Amino acid sequence: MLVAIFKARPSPFYVMDEVEAALDDRNLGRLLTILRELQESSQLIIITHQKRTMEIADALYGVSMRGDGITQVISQRLADLR
């Protein structure tokens, strides 16, 4: 239903939090196809733990905690790795 709304009333960006967490492989593939289509006209900010979702990203940002208890932000543009 959300995708129908996104297509009917496009926005310059979308924020999604683990929208694919409960999907099986087949439905994850379908969602990734839709997300690739949305990438053409909008910016997507997706919070995920799924490797397959990360693979379609242009950039990844992660937050981790160093040994001294201080958090740090890690970023990587995937075009630099390809």
N, C-alpha and C positions, 0 to 999 in steps of 0.2 A: 504494500500500500504506500509506503514512503517513497518508493521509486516512482510510482505513478504521480505523486504530488511533486516530486523533484522535476519530472519531465513536463508536467503541466504548468508549473510555476517555477521556472529555473532561478537559481540563486548563484551569485559569484563564488560562494564556497559553502561547504557542508562539513559539519563536525559529527563524527560517528564514534561511539564507544563500544568496542567489541561486538559489533552487529553480527559477526559471523561465528561467535563463540559456540553456539549450539548446532551449527550446520554440519551435515555429513559431507564427505568429499564431493559428491555429485552436486549438491546444492551450493557448496562453497565455490565450485567452478562456475556455476551460473551467476552467483553474486559477483565474482571477480570480473566476469564479462561485462556485467552492467556497470561496475565501478570504472572499468576502462573506458566505457562510453561516456560516463559522466566526467572523466578526467579531461576529455576533449574540450569541454566548455566551462568547467568549473574547477576550483581548487578543492581538494579533499583533504581533510585532516581526520585520520583514522587511528584510534587507539586499538592496538591488537597485540595478541601473543602468537598469532598464526604466521608461520614462515611464508606460506603461499601468498598471504595478503601483503606481507612486507616486500615480496619480490616484485610487485607491480608498482612500488613506490618510486618516486624520483629522489626522495631524501628520507632518511630515518633519523629520528631523535630518540634518545634513550636517557633515562635517569637512573643512576646507580649510586650506591653508597660506598665511599672509600673506607679503608681500614680504620681511619681516625674518626669515622662517624659523620663526615661531611658529605653531602650529596653533590654529585657533579652531573652536568648535562653533556652527553656525548652526541655528536652529529656526524652524519656521513652522507654525502651526495652519491647516489648509486651510479650515476654516469661516470664518476671518477674511477669506479671499480670495473666497469664494463669494457 
